[in-house]
Amino acid sequence: MEKDIEIYELRLKRGAALKSAPHFNGTREFLTVQCGAVRVTSNAEQCILKKGFSAHYRADVPHCIENIGRGECIAFLVVTYA
C-alpha cells in the first residue's frame, strides 16, 4: 500500500447511498457532514449525522453512508489505514 490516509468530498443525492465492502484490517473512517443528513452503518452499529456532526467508525467491516435528508448531502470522509 502506498498511502495511510485518503480524503474525499462526498456528494450524495437524495436517497443515494455509498455501500462499501470491508477494507483492510484496522481501517477506520471519519465522516463530517457539511449539509444534509446521513445514516452511517458499520456492521450492526448505526448513527444519524446532521450538519456539523461527525462520527468515526470501523471500515474493515461492511459499512454504508446513506443520505436520509430532503436534498443533496455534502460530507467530508477521511479513511485511515492501519
The first five atom37 places (N, CA, C, CB, O) and aatype in JSON, in Angstrom:
{
  "aatype": [12, 6, 11, 3, 9, 6, 9, 18, 6, 10, 1, 10, 11, 1, 7, 0, 0, 10, 11, 15, 0, 14, 8, 13, 2, 7, 16, 1, 6, 13, 10, 16, 19, 5, 4, 7, 0, 19, 1, 19, 16, 15, 2, 0, 6, 5, 4, 9, 10, 11, 11, 7, 13, 15, 0, 8, 18, 1, 0, 3, 19, 14, 8, 4, 9, 6, 2, 9, 7, 1, 7, 6, 4, 9, 0, 13, 10, 19, 19, 16, 18, 0],
  "atom_mask": [
    [1, 1, 1, 1, 1],
    [1, 1, 1, 1, 1],
    [1, 1, 1, 1, 1],
    [1, 1, 1, 1, 1],
    [1, 1, 1, 1, 1],
    [1, 1, 1, 1, 1],
    [1, 1, 1, 1, 1],
    [1, 1, 1, 1, 1],
    [1, 1, 1, 1, 1],
    [1, 1, 1, 1, 1],
    [1, 1, 1, 1, 1],
    [1, 1, 1, 1, 1],
    [1, 1, 1, 1, 1],
    [1, 1, 1, 1, 1],
    [1, 1, 1, 0, 1],
    [1, 1, 1, 1, 1],
    [1, 1, 1, 1, 1],
    [1, 1, 1, 1, 1],
    [1, 1, 1, 1, 1],
    [1, 1, 1, 1, 1],
    [1, 1, 1, 1, 1],
    [1, 1, 1, 1, 1],
    [1, 1, 1, 1, 1],
    [1, 1, 1, 1, 1],
    [1, 1, 1, 1, 1],
    [1, 1, 1, 0, 1],
    [1, 1, 1, 1, 1],
    [1, 1, 1, 1, 1],
    [1, 1, 1, 1, 1],
    [1, 1, 1, 1, 1],
    [1, 1, 1, 1, 1],
    [1, 1, 1, 1, 1],
    [1, 1, 1, 1, 1],
    [1, 1, 1, 1, 1],
    [1, 1, 1, 1, 1],
    [1, 1, 1, 0, 1],
    [1, 1, 1, 1, 1],
    [1, 1, 1, 1, 1],
    [1, 1, 1, 1, 1],
    [1, 1, 1, 1, 1],
    [1, 1, 1, 1, 1],
    [1, 1, 1, 1, 1],
    [1, 1, 1, 1, 1],
    [1, 1, 1, 1, 1],
    [1, 1, 1, 1, 1],
    [1, 1, 1, 1, 1],
    [1, 1, 1, 1, 1],
    [1, 1, 1, 1, 1],
    [1, 1, 1, 1, 1],
    [1, 1, 1, 1, 1],
    [1, 1, 1, 1, 1],
    [1, 1, 1, 0, 1],
    [1, 1, 1, 1, 1],
    [1, 1, 1, 1, 1],
    [1, 1, 1, 1, 1],
    [1, 1, 1, 1, 1],
    [1, 1, 1, 1, 1],
    [1, 1, 1, 1, 1],
    [1, 1, 1, 1, 1],
    [1, 1, 1, 1, 1],
    [1, 1, 1, 1, 1],
    [1, 1, 1, 1, 1],
    [1, 1, 1, 1, 1],
    [1, 1, 1, 1, 1],
    [1, 1, 1, 1, 1],
    [1, 1, 1, 1, 1],
    [1, 1, 1, 1, 1],
    [1, 1, 1, 1, 1],
    [1, 1, 1, 0, 1],
    [1, 1, 1, 1, 1],
    [1, 1, 1, 0, 1],
    [1, 1, 1, 1, 1],
    [1, 1, 1, 1, 1],
    [1, 1, 1, 1, 1],
    [1, 1, 1, 1, 1],
    [1, 1, 1, 1, 1],
    [1, 1, 1, 1, 1],
    [1, 1, 1, 1, 1],
    [1, 1, 1, 1, 1],
    [1, 1, 1, 1, 1],
    [1, 1, 1, 1, 1],
    [1, 1, 1, 1, 1]
  ],
  "atom_positions": [
    [[0.85, -1.17, 0.0], [0.0, 0.0, 0.0], [0.89, 1.23, 0.0], [-0.96, 0.0, 1.22], [1.91, 1.26, 0.69]],
    [[0.52, 2.23, -0.75], [1.36, 3.42, -0.9], [0.93, 4.6, -0.05], [1.39, 3.83, -2.32], [1.61, 5.62, -0.05]],
    [[-0.19, 4.5, 0.66], [-0.66, 5.64, 1.45], [-1.35, 5.16, 2.72], [-1.61, 6.53, 0.63], [-1.84, 4.03, 2.78]],
    [[-1.38, 6.02, 3.73], [-2.01, 5.69, 5.0], [-3.35, 6.38, 5.2], [-1.09, 6.05, 6.14], [-4.12, 6.02, 6.09]],
    [[-3.63, 7.39, 4.35], [-4.83, 8.2, 4.54], [-5.38, 8.65, 3.18], [-4.53, 9.43, 5.44], [-4.62, 8.93, 2.25]],
    [[-6.69, 8.7, 3.08], [-7.37, 9.24, 1.9], [-8.42, 10.23, 2.37], [-8.01, 8.09, 1.02], [-9.03, 10.03, 3.42]],
    [[-8.64, 11.29, 1.6], [-9.63, 12.31, 1.95], [-10.54, 12.53, 0.75], [-8.95, 13.64, 2.39], [-10.06, 12.71, -0.37]],
    [[-11.85, 12.5, 0.99], [-12.84, 12.65, -0.07], [-13.89, 13.69, 0.3], [-13.5, 11.31, -0.38], [-14.22, 13.86, 1.47]],
    [[-14.41, 14.37, -0.71], [-15.63, 15.15, -0.56], [-16.74, 14.29, -1.16], [-15.54, 16.59, -1.26], [-16.67, 13.93, -2.34]],
    [[-17.74, 13.96, -0.37], [-18.86, 13.16, -0.85], [-20.05, 14.05, -1.16], [-19.25, 12.09, 0.19], [-20.38, 14.96, -0.39]],
    [[-20.68, 13.78, -2.27], [-21.94, 14.44, -2.61], [-22.92, 13.34, -2.95], [-21.77, 15.46, -3.81], [-22.78, 12.64, -3.96]],
    [[-23.92, 13.19, -2.09], [-24.92, 12.14, -2.29], [-26.27, 12.78, -2.56], [-24.99, 11.21, -1.05], [-26.75, 13.61, -1.78]],
    [[-26.89, 12.4, -3.66], [-28.23, 12.89, -3.97], [-29.23, 12.3, -2.97], [-28.63, 12.52, -5.43], [-28.94, 11.31, -2.3]],
    [[-30.38, 12.9, -2.9], [-31.44, 12.43, -2.0], [-31.68, 10.94, -2.24], [-32.76, 13.24, -2.22], [-31.88, 10.51, -3.38]],
    [[-31.64, 10.16, -1.17], [-31.9, 8.72, -1.26], [-30.71, 7.88, -1.69], [0.0, 0.0, 0.0], [-30.79, 6.65, -1.67]],
    [[-29.6, 8.5, -2.06], [-28.42, 7.75, -2.52], [-27.65, 7.18, -1.33], [-27.48, 8.66, -3.37], [-27.76, 7.67, -0.21]],
    [[-26.88, 6.13, -1.61], [-26.08, 5.5, -0.57], [-24.73, 5.08, -1.14], [-26.81, 4.29, 0.04], [-24.63, 4.69, -2.31]],
    [[-23.71, 5.16, -0.31], [-22.38, 4.66, -0.64], [-22.17, 3.41, 0.21], [-21.25, 5.76, -0.38], [-21.89, 3.5, 1.41]],
    [[-22.32, 2.24, -0.42], [-22.17, 0.97, 0.28], [-20.77, 0.44, -0.01], [-23.26, -0.06, -0.16], [-20.34, 0.39, -1.17]],
    [[-20.06, 0.04, 1.04], [-18.68, -0.4, 0.89], [-18.47, -1.77, 1.51], [-17.72, 0.61, 1.52], [-18.97, -2.08, 2.59]],
    [[-17.72, -2.58, 0.8], [-17.26, -3.85, 1.34], [-16.16, -3.54, 2.35], [-16.74, -4.82, 0.2], [-15.63, -2.43, 2.36]],
    [[-15.8, -4.5, 3.21], [-14.73, -4.25, 4.19], [-13.42, -3.88, 3.51], [-14.53, -5.48, 5.06], [-13.03, -4.46, 2.5]],
    [[-12.74, -2.89, 4.09], [-11.4, -2.51, 3.64], [-10.39, -3.37, 4.41], [-11.14, -0.98, 3.86], [-10.77, -4.33, 5.08]],
    [[-9.12, -3.02, 4.31], [-8.07, -3.76, 5.0], [-8.31, -3.76, 6.52], [-6.7, -3.15, 4.69], [-8.91, -2.83, 7.05]],
    [[-7.85, -4.8, 7.19], [-7.98, -4.92, 8.64], [-7.42, -3.66, 9.33], [-7.24, -6.18, 9.15], [-6.33, -3.2, 9.01]],
    [[-8.2, -3.12, 10.28], [-7.78, -1.93, 11.03], [-8.16, -0.61, 10.39], [0.0, 0.0, 0.0], [-7.9, 0.44, 10.98]],
    [[-8.76, -0.62, 9.2], [-9.16, 0.62, 8.54], [-10.32, 1.27, 9.29], [-9.56, 0.35, 7.08], [-11.25, 0.6, 9.74]],
    [[-10.24, 2.61, 9.43], [-11.31, 3.38, 10.06], [-11.68, 4.54, 9.15], [-10.88, 3.9, 11.47], [-10.88, 4.97, 8.31]],
    [[-12.9, 5.04, 9.31], [-13.35, 6.21, 8.56], [-13.83, 7.26, 9.55], [-14.47, 5.84, 7.55], [-14.37, 6.94, 10.6]],
    [[-13.61, 8.53, 9.18], [-14.08, 9.68, 9.95], [-14.9, 10.53, 8.99], [-12.88, 10.51, 10.58], [-14.38, 10.97, 7.96]],
    [[-16.17, 10.75, 9.3], [-17.09, 11.46, 8.4], [-17.63, 12.7, 9.09], [-18.25, 10.54, 7.97], [-18.07, 12.64, 10.24]],
    [[-17.6, 13.84, 8.4], [-18.18, 15.09, 8.88], [-19.18, 15.59, 7.84], [-17.07, 16.17, 9.17], [-18.84, 15.71, 6.66]],
    [[-20.39, 15.9, 8.28], [-21.45, 16.35, 7.38], [-21.42, 17.87, 7.28], [-22.84, 15.86, 7.86], [-21.5, 18.57, 8.29]],
    [[-21.32, 18.37, 6.05], [-21.34, 19.81, 5.82], [-22.77, 20.31, 5.62], [-20.47, 20.18, 4.6], [-23.13, 21.37, 6.11]],
    [[-23.58, 19.54, 4.9], [-25.0, 19.88, 4.77], [-25.79, 18.6, 4.5], [-25.24, 20.92, 3.63], [-25.3, 17.66, 3.88]],
    [[-27.02, 18.59, 4.99], [-27.88, 17.42, 4.83], [-27.83, 16.53, 6.06], [0.0, 0.0, 0.0], [-27.44, 16.94, 7.15]],
    [[-28.24, 15.28, 5.85], [-28.27, 14.3, 6.93], [-27.99, 12.91, 6.36], [-29.64, 14.32, 7.68], [-28.43, 12.59, 5.26]],
    [[-27.26, 12.11, 7.12], [-26.93, 10.76, 6.68], [-27.13, 9.76, 7.82], [-25.48, 10.69, 6.16], [-27.11, 10.12, 9.0]],
    [[-27.33, 8.52, 7.42], [-27.29, 7.4, 8.37], [-26.02, 6.63, 8.04], [-28.59, 6.49, 8.27], [-25.81, 6.23, 6.9]],
    [[-25.18, 6.43, 9.04], [-23.95, 5.65, 8.87], [-24.16, 4.31, 9.55], [-22.71, 6.4, 9.47], [-24.55, 4.23, 10.71]],
    [[-23.88, 3.25, 8.8], [-23.97, 1.9, 9.33], [-22.61, 1.25, 9.19], [-25.07, 1.07, 8.59], [-22.01, 1.26, 8.11]],
    [[-22.12, 0.68, 10.28], [-20.86, -0.06, 10.29], [-21.14, -1.37, 11.02], [-19.69, 0.76, 10.98], [-21.29, -1.4, 12.24]],
    [[-21.2, -2.45, 10.24], [-21.62, -3.75, 10.76], [-23.02, -3.59, 11.34], [-20.61, -4.27, 11.85], [-23.93, -3.24, 10.58]],
    [[-23.25, -3.82, 12.61], [-24.59, -3.72, 13.2], [-24.84, -2.37, 13.87], [-24.79, -4.82, 14.21], [-25.94, -2.12, 14.35]],
    [[-23.84, -1.49, 13.91], [-23.99, -0.19, 14.56], [-24.46, 0.86, 13.57], [-22.66, 0.25, 15.21], [-24.07, 0.85, 12.4]],
    [[-25.32, 1.78, 14.03], [-25.82, 2.87, 13.2], [-25.8, 4.17, 13.98], [-27.24, 2.57, 12.7], [-25.92, 4.19, 15.21]],
    [[-25.66, 5.28, 13.23], [-25.85, 6.6, 13.82], [-26.37, 7.54, 12.75], [-24.52, 7.14, 14.45], [-26.16, 7.32, 11.56]],
    [[-27.05, 8.58, 13.19], [-27.58, 9.62, 12.3], [-26.73, 10.87, 12.51], [-29.11, 9.91, 12.59], [-26.48, 11.29, 13.64]],
    [[-26.28, 11.44, 11.4], [-25.48, 12.67, 11.45], [-26.18, 13.76, 10.67], [-24.04, 12.42, 10.9], [-26.64, 13.54, 9.55]],
    [[-26.26, 14.94, 11.26], [-26.8, 16.12, 10.59], [-25.67, 17.12, 10.39], [-27.97, 16.76, 11.42], [-24.53, 16.86, 10.78]],
    [[-25.97, 18.24, 9.79], [-24.99, 19.28, 9.51], [-24.14, 19.59, 10.75], [-25.68, 20.55, 9.02], [-24.66, 19.86, 11.83]],
    [[-22.81, 19.54, 10.55], [-21.89, 19.86, 11.62], [-21.51, 18.7, 12.51], [0.0, 0.0, 0.0], [-20.61, 18.83, 13.34]],
    [[-22.17, 17.56, 12.37], [-21.88, 16.39, 13.19], [-20.82, 15.52, 12.53], [-23.17, 15.58, 13.45], [-20.68, 15.53, 11.3]],
    [[-20.08, 14.78, 13.35], [-19.04, 13.87, 12.87], [-19.16, 12.53, 13.56], [-17.64, 14.47, 13.1], [-19.74, 12.41, 14.64]],
    [[-18.59, 11.51, 12.93], [-18.51, 10.18, 13.54], [-17.29, 9.47, 12.99], [-19.81, 9.35, 13.26], [-16.83, 9.74, 11.88]],
    [[-16.76, 8.55, 13.8], [-15.7, 7.68, 13.3], [-16.16, 6.25, 13.55], [-14.32, 7.98, 14.0], [-16.86, 5.97, 14.53]],
    [[-15.77, 5.36, 12.66], [-16.3, 4.0, 12.72], [-15.37, 3.04, 11.99], [-17.71, 3.94, 12.12], [-14.52, 3.45, 11.2]],
    [[-15.55, 1.76, 12.28], [-14.77, 0.72, 11.63], [-15.14, 0.66, 10.15], [-15.0, -0.64, 12.31], [-16.31, 0.75, 9.78]],
    [[-14.12, 0.51, 9.31], [-14.35, 0.35, 7.88], [-13.76, -0.97, 7.39], [-13.74, 1.53, 7.1], [-13.67, -1.2, 6.18]],
    [[-13.36, -1.82, 8.33], [-12.88, -3.15, 7.97], [-13.99, -4.19, 8.09], [-11.68, -3.54, 8.84], [-13.75, -5.39, 8.16]],
    [[-15.22, -3.68, 8.12], [-16.45, -4.46, 8.11], [-17.36, -3.82, 7.06], [-17.15, -4.5, 9.54], [-17.09, -2.7, 6.63]],
    [[-18.44, -4.5, 6.62], [-19.36, -3.84, 5.68], [-19.87, -2.54, 6.29], [-20.55, -4.77, 5.31], [-20.23, -2.5, 7.46]],
    [[-19.9, -1.47, 5.49], [-20.35, -0.18, 6.0], [-21.04, 0.61, 4.9], [-19.17, 0.63, 6.58], [-20.84, 0.36, 3.71]],
    [[-21.87, 1.58, 5.32], [-22.7, 2.32, 4.36], [-22.95, 3.73, 4.87], [-24.04, 1.58, 4.12], [-23.14, 3.95, 6.07]],
    [[-22.94, 4.69, 3.95], [-23.32, 6.07, 4.23], [-24.53, 6.36, 3.35], [-22.12, 7.1, 3.95], [-24.42, 6.32, 2.12]],
    [[-25.67, 6.64, 3.97], [-26.93, 6.8, 3.24], [-27.52, 8.2, 3.47], [-27.95, 5.72, 3.67], [-27.67, 8.62, 4.61]],
    [[-27.83, 8.89, 2.39], [-28.45, 10.2, 2.51], [-29.91, 10.02, 2.92], [-28.34, 11.0, 1.17], [-30.7, 9.43, 2.17]],
    [[-30.27, 10.51, 4.09], [-31.65, 10.41, 4.57], [-32.32, 11.79, 4.62], [-31.69, 9.76, 5.95], [-33.43, 11.92, 5.14]],
    [[-31.64, 12.8, 4.09], [-32.17, 14.16, 4.11], [-33.11, 14.44, 2.96], [0.0, 0.0, 0.0], [-33.41, 13.56, 2.16]],
    [[-33.58, 15.66, 2.89], [-34.53, 16.08, 1.86], [-33.87, 16.52, 0.57], [-35.38, 17.22, 2.38], [-34.54, 16.63, -0.46]],
    [[-32.57, 16.75, 0.6], [-31.85, 17.2, -0.59], [-30.48, 16.56, -0.63], [0.0, 0.0, 0.0], [-30.22, 15.56, 0.03]],
    [[-29.59, 17.17, -1.42], [-28.24, 16.65, -1.54], [-27.51, 16.75, -0.21], [-27.47, 17.41, -2.63], [-27.72, 17.69, 0.56]],
    [[-26.66, 15.78, 0.05], [-25.8, 15.8, 1.23], [-24.37, 16.01, 0.78], [-25.94, 14.48, 2.05], [-23.93, 15.42, -0.21]],
    [[-23.66, 16.85, 1.49], [-22.22, 17.05, 1.25], [-21.51, 16.7, 2.55], [-21.89, 18.52, 0.78], [-21.86, 17.2, 3.62]],
    [[-20.51, 15.84, 2.44], [-19.76, 15.41, 3.62], [-18.29, 15.22, 3.25], [-20.36, 14.1, 4.21], [-17.94, 15.05, 2.08]],
    [[-17.46, 15.26, 4.26], [-16.03, 15.01, 4.08], [-15.69, 13.69, 4.77], [-15.17, 16.19, 4.66], [-16.04, 13.47, 5.93]],
    [[-15.01, 12.83, 4.04], [-14.67, 11.5, 4.51], [-13.16, 11.32, 4.54], [-15.32, 10.42, 3.63], [-12.47, 11.54, 3.55]],
    [[-12.65, 10.92, 5.71], [-11.24, 10.62, 5.87], [-11.12, 9.13, 6.16], [-10.58, 11.49, 7.01], [-11.72, 8.63, 7.11]],
    [[-10.35, 8.43, 5.33], [-10.13, 7.0, 5.51], [-8.7, 6.82, 6.0], [-10.39, 6.19, 4.17], [-7.75, 7.3, 5.37]],
    [[-8.55, 6.13, 7.13], [-7.2, 5.88, 7.67], [-6.95, 4.38, 7.68], [-7.05, 6.48, 9.1], [-7.79, 3.59, 8.1]],
    [[-5.77, 4.0, 7.21], [-5.37, 2.6, 7.15], [-4.38, 2.32, 8.26], [-4.76, 2.27, 5.76], [-3.5, 3.13, 8.55]],
    [[-4.53, 1.15, 8.89], [-3.64, 0.76, 10.0], [-2.25, 0.43, 9.47], [-4.22, -0.44, 10.77], [-1.36, 0.08, 10.24]]
  ]
}
